[in-house]
Amino acid sequence: MDGPWLERHVLLPGYYPWAPAWVSRDVRAGVAIAGVVLVAASWPVGRALARATLGGAARVVLAVALALTASEWILRRGNRQLAGWRAAKVEFRLGRPDRQFGWVLLPSRATVLGPPRHPTLYAVDAWGDRAQGPQGAPDPGLPSLIVAGESIAAGHGVAYEDSFPALMGNDLGLQAVNVACGGYGSDQALLRLGDALGRLRRPTAAIITFVPVMLFRNVQDYRPRLALREGALVLAPPADGFFGRLRLRDLLINEVRYLSDRGLRDATRLTSAILRESARVARQHGAEPLFAVISIGRPRTLDEHPEGALLRELFVEQGLPYALVDVDPSELLPWDGHPDPAAHRRIAKELEAALRPRLSHAQ
């Protein structure tokens, strides 16, 4: 469990592709301490097991079963529909679960969230998209820029007018239709993109954000999701059945952010198919696609990025158009962890520079 292992299996698929140096050191130290404790405990446990009777073993099994039952009951207290570790997230405070998209924002509402000294107004229009205000909806007849993706695209922590989708819409003279939502995976972004394209008559461009954490989100099974079946993408229902509905299982499978070698291969293969389909759907409706890959760190070449090999496999080898934008940690909101207004302005400029030649060529 050295630095590269932790980066590949934990940090890249589960978090932003960067972490302070102490993360790798402290996680390895914690695992080593846990190992020493287990070794130290194994001797008395082994002696106890050697003297165990059938009745004693039965009591232990019963105690474990009761402990697991109590844990499951505790995890189910409060909100019956949402697990406690999700209910407090911004996307669920602004929205509701949805049978097709996983969750969506509640339409025609305006909500103020954030710390008292830095409140942010989140207005959602009649289509359920973040907008300047809660009244009205996009005009289907206007040339439009559709933005799909996760919380960065949704502009978490910044005013709508400071988010890169709004800035790009103004600069390019296009109606900005922002269907992004916090916590989305690439599959949810694709589904929302297709829904928006079906409503608009003059879509001009589609920006789809990607961050490596979406690899892990794409295989979470607590929500409806796209899955590969015999090479084709199909909409799969959430995990069901007795074990599928257990909160303990949900916590272990969907919240422990780790992907094994096989899990990483499967998630990468699925994500590759979703990204290809996203570009195809955009072009099918006449919109020029561009993937916005947001990376945390100083400006670097592709190969200098910790996620460079992954991006090469997902975008370069598949021939998908993308722009890699680096955001320095100093440009993150200290209370939110998302890009600040200055970072959004730079993201907008870099994406515009990558998109304008493609729009001119398409015309």
C-alpha positions in Angstrom: 0.0 0.0 0.0 2.5 2.6 -1.2 1.7 6.0 -2.6 1.0 4.9 -6.2 -1.2 2.1 -5.0 -3.3 4.4 -2.8 -3.5 6.9 -5.6 -4.7 4.3 -8.1 -7.2 2.5 -6.0 -8.4 5.1 -3.5 -7.6 8.7 -4.4 -8.2 8.7 -8.2 -11.5 6.9 -8.3 -12.8 8.1 -5.0 -11.7 11.7 -4.6 -10.1 14.6 -6.4 -6.8 13.4 -8.0 -4.7 15.0 -5.4 -4.1 14.7 -1.7 -1.5 16.1 0.8 1.5 13.9 1.3 0.4 12.9 4.8 -2.7 11.0 3.5 -0.7 8.1 2.1 1.6 8.1 5.1 -1.1 8.2 7.7 -3.4 5.6 6.0 -0.5 3.2 5.8 0.4 3.8 9.4 -3.2 3.3 10.4 -3.4 0.0 8.6 -0.1 -1.1 10.1 -1.3 -0.3 13.7 -4.6 -2.2 13.0 -2.5 -5.2 11.9 -0.4 -5.1 15.0 -3.6 -4.9 17.1 -5.1 -7.9 15.3 -1.9 -9.9 15.7 -1.8 -9.1 19.4 -5.5 -10.0 19.8 -5.2 -13.3 17.9 -3.4 -15.2 20.7 -6.1 -14.8 23.4 -8.9 -15.1 20.8 -7.3 -18.3 19.6 -7.0 -19.7 23.1 -10.6 -18.9 23.8 -11.7 -20.6 20.6 -9.7 -23.7 21.5 -11.8 -24.0 24.7 -15.1 -23.0 23.1 -18.1 -25.2 23.5 -21.0 -25.4 21.0 -23.2 -23.4 23.4 -20.5 -20.7 23.7 -20.1 -20.5 20.0 -23.9 -20.1 19.6 -23.9 -17.3 22.1 -21.1 -15.5 20.1 -23.0 -15.9 16.8 -26.2 -14.6 18.5 -24.3 -11.6 19.9 -22.8 -10.7 16.5 -26.3 -11.1 14.8 -27.9 -8.8 17.4 -25.0 -6.3 17.1 -25.5 -6.2 13.3 -29.3 -5.9 13.7 -28.8 -3.0 16.2 -26.4 -1.3 13.8 -28.8 -1.6 10.9 -31.7 -0.2 13.0 -29.5 2.8 14.1 -28.6 3.5 10.4 -32.3 3.5 9.4 -33.4 6.0 12.1 -34.6 9.4 10.7 -35.1 9.7 7.0 -36.6 6.4 5.7 -36.0 7.2 2.1 -32.4 8.5 2.2 -29.4 7.2 4.1 -28.2 9.7 6.7 -24.8 10.1 4.9 -26.7 11.4 1.8 -29.6 13.4 3.2 -27.4 16.4 4.3 -25.8 16.8 0.8 -26.6 19.9 -1.1 -28.2 18.0 -4.0 -30.7 16.4 -1.7 -31.4 19.6 0.3 -32.3 21.2 -3.1 -33.8 18.2 -4.7 -35.5 14.8 -4.4 -34.9 11.2 -5.5 -35.9 10.3 -9.1 -36.5 6.9 -10.7 -34.6 7.6 -13.9 -31.9 10.1 -13.0 -31.2 9.1 -9.4 -32.1 12.6 -8.1 -33.1 15.9 -9.5 -33.5 19.5 -8.3 -36.9 20.7 -7.3 -38.2 23.0 -10.0 -39.2 26.7 -9.6 -37.5 27.2 -6.3 -34.8 29.4 -4.8 -32.9 28.3 -1.7 -30.0 30.0 0.2 -27.3 27.6 1.4 -23.8 27.9 2.7 -22.0 29.4 5.7 -23.6 32.6 7.2 -20.7 34.8 5.9 -20.8 33.3 2.4 -24.5 32.5 1.5 -25.2 31.2 -2.0 -28.5 31.5 -3.8 -29.4 28.3 -5.7 -32.3 29.1 -8.0 -33.9 26.3 -10.0 -36.1 27.0 -13.1 -39.2 25.2 -14.2 -37.1 22.5 -16.0 -35.3 21.7 -12.8 -32.0 23.3 -13.8 -29.9 25.8 -12.0 -30.6 29.2 -13.4 -30.5 33.0 -12.8 -34.0 32.8 -11.1 -36.8 30.3 -10.3 -39.2 31.8 -12.8 -39.6 30.6 -16.3 -37.6 28.0 -18.3 -35.2 27.9 -21.2 -36.6 28.9 -24.6 -36.4 25.8 -26.8 -36.0 27.9 -30.0 -32.8 29.7 -28.9 -29.3 28.6 -29.8 -28.2 26.9 -26.6 -25.2 25.8 -24.7 -26.0 22.7 -22.6 -23.8 22.0 -19.7 -24.0 18.5 -18.0 -22.0 17.0 -15.2 -21.5 17.2 -11.4 -21.1 19.9 -8.7 -18.4 21.9 -10.4 -20.6 22.3 -13.5 -23.5 23.1 -11.2 -21.5 25.9 -9.7 -21.6 24.7 -6.1 -20.5 27.5 -3.7 -20.7 30.4 -6.2 -23.5 32.6 -7.5 -25.1 31.5 -10.7 -23.7 34.4 -12.6 -20.1 33.5 -11.5 -20.4 29.9 -12.6 -18.5 28.9 -15.8 -21.8 27.8 -17.6 -23.3 31.2 -17.2 -20.1 33.0 -18.1 -19.7 30.9 -21.3 -23.3 31.5 -22.3 -22.7 35.2 -22.1 -19.4 35.2 -23.9 -20.6 32.9 -26.7 -24.0 34.6 -27.1 -25.8 31.3 -26.3 -28.6 30.4 -23.9 -27.0 28.4 -21.1 -29.0 25.4 -20.0 -27.3 23.9 -17.0 -28.5 20.3 -16.3 -25.6 19.5 -14.0 -26.3 18.4 -10.4 -24.1 17.7 -7.4 -22.9 14.1 -6.9 -23.8 13.0 -10.5 -21.9 10.2 -12.2 -21.1 10.3 -15.9 -24.2 8.1 -16.6 -26.5 10.6 -14.9 -24.9 13.5 -16.8 -25.6 11.5 -20.1 -29.2 10.9 -19.2 -29.8 14.6 -18.3 -28.0 15.7 -21.4 -30.2 13.5 -23.6 -33.3 14.8 -21.9 -32.3 18.4 -22.4 -31.3 17.8 -26.1 -34.7 16.3 -26.7 -36.4 19.5 -25.5 -34.2 22.0 -27.5 -34.6 22.7 -31.2 -31.2 24.6 -31.7 -28.6 23.1 -29.4 -25.2 24.4 -30.5 -22.7 22.9 -28.0 -22.6 20.5 -25.1 -20.0 20.8 -22.3 -19.8 17.6 -20.2 -17.6 17.8 -17.1 -15.5 14.9 -15.9 -13.5 14.3 -12.7 -12.0 10.9 -11.8 -14.4 10.5 -8.8 -17.1 9.8 -11.4 -15.5 6.5 -12.0 -16.6 5.4 -8.5 -20.0 7.1 -8.8 -20.7 5.2 -12.0 -20.6 1.8 -10.3 -22.6 2.8 -7.1 -25.8 0.7 -7.1 -28.0 2.5 -4.5 -29.6 4.4 -7.4 -30.7 3.7 -11.0 -27.6 3.6 -13.2 -26.4 2.8 -16.6 -24.7 -0.6 -16.9 -23.0 -2.6 -19.6 -24.9 -5.7 -20.8 -23.3 -7.5 -23.7 -21.5 -4.3 -24.7 -24.6 -2.1 -24.7 -25.6 0.5 -22.1 -28.9 -0.3 -20.3 -30.6 1.4 -17.4 -30.3 -0.8 -14.4 -32.5 -0.5 -11.3 -31.0 0.1 -7.8 -29.9 -2.8 -5.8 -32.9 -4.7 -4.4 -33.8 -7.6 -2.3 -33.1 -8.2 1.4 -29.3 -7.7 1.2 -29.5 -5.0 -1.5 -31.6 -2.8 0.8 -29.4 -3.1 3.9 -27.9 0.2 5.0 -24.8 -1.7 6.3 -24.2 -3.1 2.8 -24.9 0.3 1.2 -22.3 1.9 3.6 -19.7 -0.8 2.8 -20.3 -1.1 -1.0 -21.2 2.5 -2.0 -19.4 4.7 0.5 -16.1 3.0 1.1 -14.2 4.6 -1.7 -12.0 1.9 -2.9 -11.8 0.0 -6.3 -9.9 -3.2 -6.7 -8.0 -3.9 -9.9 -11.0 -5.6 -11.4 -13.4 -2.9 -10.1 -11.2 -0.3 -11.6 -11.1 -2.1 -15.0 -14.9 -2.5 -15.0 -15.5 1.1 -14.0 -13.1 2.4 -16.7 -14.8 0.2 -19.3 -18.2 1.4 -18.3 -17.1 5.1 -18.2 -15.5 4.8 -21.6 -18.8 3.6 -23.1 -20.8 6.3 -21.3 -18.4 9.1 -22.6 -18.6 7.7 -26.2 -22.4 7.7 -26.0 -22.4 11.3 -24.6 -20.5 12.5 -27.6 -22.7 10.6 -30.0 -25.9 11.8 -28.5 -24.7 15.4 -28.6 -23.7 15.2 -32.3 -26.9 13.4 -33.2 -28.8 16.5 -32.0 -26.5 18.9 -33.7 -24.5 20.0 -30.7 -20.7 20.1 -30.7 -19.5 18.1 -27.7 -16.5 19.0 -25.5 -15.5 17.3 -22.3 -14.3 19.6 -19.5 -11.8 17.6 -17.4 -11.2 19.5 -14.2 -8.0 18.6 -12.3 -6.8 20.0 -9.0 -3.1 21.2 -9.0 -0.7 23.4 -10.8 -0.7 23.6 -14.6 0.9 20.5 -16.0 1.2 18.4 -19.1 -1.1 15.5 -19.5 1.6 12.9 -18.6 2.5 14.9 -15.5 -1.0 14.5 -14.1 -1.6 11.6 -11.6 -4.7 10.8 -13.6 -2.8 11.2 -17.0 -2.9 7.5 -17.9 -6.6 7.3 -17.1 -7.4 10.4 -19.2 -5.4 9.1 -22.1 -7.4 5.9 -22.1 -10.8 7.6 -21.7 -10.3 10.5 -24.1 -7.2 10.4 -26.3 -7.4 6.7 -27.3 -11.2 7.1 -27.9 -10.7 10.3 -30.0 -13.0 12.3 -27.8 -12.7 16.1 -27.7 -11.6 17.3 -24.3 -10.0 20.3 -22.5 -7.9 19.7 -19.4 -8.2 22.6 -17.0 -6.0 22.7 -13.9 -7.4 24.4 -10.8 -4.8 25.4 -8.1 -5.7 24.4 -4.5 -5.6 28.1 -3.6 -8.5 28.6 -6.0 -10.8 26.4 -4.1 -13.4 27.8 -1.7 -12.1 27.1 1.8 -15.6 26.3 3.2 -16.7 24.3 0.2 -13.8 22.7 -1.6 -15.1 23.7 -5.0 -13.6 26.2 -7.5 -14.1 29.9 -6.5 -15.4 32.6 -8.8 -11.9 33.4 -10.2 -11.3 29.7 -11.0 -14.7 29.6 -12.8 -13.7 32.6 -14.9 -10.5 30.8 -16.0 -12.3 27.5 -16.6 -14.8 29.4 -18.8 -12.0 31.1 -20.8 -10.1 27.9 -21.4 -13.2 26.0 -22.4 -14.2 28.8 -24.8 -10.7 28.7 -26.4 -11.1 25.0 -27.0 -14.7 25.2 -28.2 -14.7 28.2 -30.5 -12.5 26.5 -33.3 -14.8 23.5 -33.1 -17.9 25.6 -33.5 -16.4 27.5 -36.5 -15.4 24.2 -38.1 -18.9 22.7 -37.5 -20.4 25.7 -39.2 
